[in-house]
Amino acid sequence: MTNLRIFFVGGLTSYRALFGWLSPWILIPTFLFTPLFQILLFVYIGRTAGVSDDRFFLIGNAVVNAAVPCLFAMGNTIGGERNAGTLPLLIASPASRVPLFLGRALPVILNGFLVAVFALVTGSLLLRVDIPPATWGGIAVAIAACSVSCTGLGLLGAAIALRVRETAVLSNIVLGILIVFAGVNVPIGAMPGWMQGVAEWLPMTHGIEATHDLAAGHRLGEVGGALLTELALGAFYALLGLGLLRWLEWESRAKATLDTA
Amino acid sequence: MRVLRLVGVAWWLQLKIRSRSAFDGLLSLLYPAFFATTIFMMFRQGDAAGPALLSAAVGSSAMGIWSAVSTTAAFALQTERRQGTLELLVLAPQPFALLLVPLTLSMATIGAYSMAATLLWGRLAFGIEIAIADPLIFVLSVVVTVFAIAMLGMLIAISSIRYRAAWALGSAIEMPVWLICGFLVALSDLPAWVRPLSSVLAPTWGVAAMRAAATGQSPWADLGWCLLTAAGYGLIATLVSRWMVHSARSHATLALS
């Protein structure tokens, strides 16, 4: 019961605190304005380079924007506590770490999902890209899977934040890696073999591929394998994050380095 | 002479301060490199070669200069406020706008590192032949562009002094400027209503000058417009900063807004 309370109430409280920080002055430019301009930028570069169609860049760049809240907000669950001076209280609390951090992940997943859906819907209207209405349900499932897997990666970033102060810099680097490797603007098949190998292990890769297939008329069942792989990757990174968090927390106590990272 | 000394010494000091964090330094090189890598791959996929690829390399490398300035400049005065040095800047016996020139110039200088690194990356990883037709004029174009972007950064810094979440504003204008200033997309490919906006933005002229110098065309007209727009930013920033400082003094809100 206590764990459920920590999961839901703690997660919601943390999210509301995050939104106290994420005022509309931040929310609108970061979550609404930037994704749209990223889509427009790559659509126009794609036209200049003479590759692919607008729909390819629209889908890739809209879906990858789910990673923005998932990576930055999760990183901030530790970084924000440190800035507020509440990190020692969080670490000293007897609460189980799994519901504590997974509860914080749940609203972030929803946030990432809504950002990507907004970017995709608005981008398709702006660019007049036709995505058949019948495909939107499946696409929503694919975007949700991407948000879950990216939040798993964000949890790993949150753990690293126990050692690294510049969590925003770290999240920017991870986001850059996703933009290059996850098939956002260049199809995975057009990448060198070693890049394809890296892409296989990244969140977003399988979800974006599935979204392309769904928009092209494939049924949800046909992309089920890709979406399961996406979710499995998210679970892998989340477990890695929780494990690292446990180890770094122990090390911080042992070496008294919690607030000196 | 005193003004030049002030700008020179403060620029060097700011450059050293900004170079302290290895993590930040890494980001200023890596972040534009991520975008450049994607763009090189897109152009490769489209079988671009020769001047088209060189043009893409110049444009994508110049993106780093703007990246280094946009977010950091918007947040520059908030940082001074947090450090407790904003009052000292306002009290200094020099125009407030002038004190911000070395600040944003140091940011743009770091962007110039990233430009060099991206060009090198394009050469080494993608085999792009960086055959600059007129290297000296190209370097001059880069210097003028760095200065002009620094002046634009100064205007942004002053305009966002009352905006607590200024970093979000700076971050949000990064990609629009890449797009509408023709870093990679020809202005003629953009909707006609965008072009007047592009023409008042100094990076448009700076990037056009760099591209002209790289491909052996005359960059002088573009350089002239670049300097003219930069001077315009300086003038506006001076007027706005006087008004802002006066308002902050009379309302006693310098540290609060």
Interface residues (C-beta under 8 A of the other chain):
Chain A: S23 W25 I26 P29 T30 F33 T34 F37 Q38 L40 L41 F42 Y44 I45 G46 R47 T48 A49 G50 V51 S52 V164 E166 V169 L170 N172 I173 G176 I177 I179 V180 V184 N185 V186 A190 M191
Chain B: S21 F23 D24 L26 L27 L30 Y31 A33 F34 F35 T37 T38 I39 M41 M42 F43 Q45 G46 D47 A48 A56 Y163 R164 A165 A168 L169 S171 A172 E174 M175 P176 W178 L179 L184 V185 A186 D189 L190
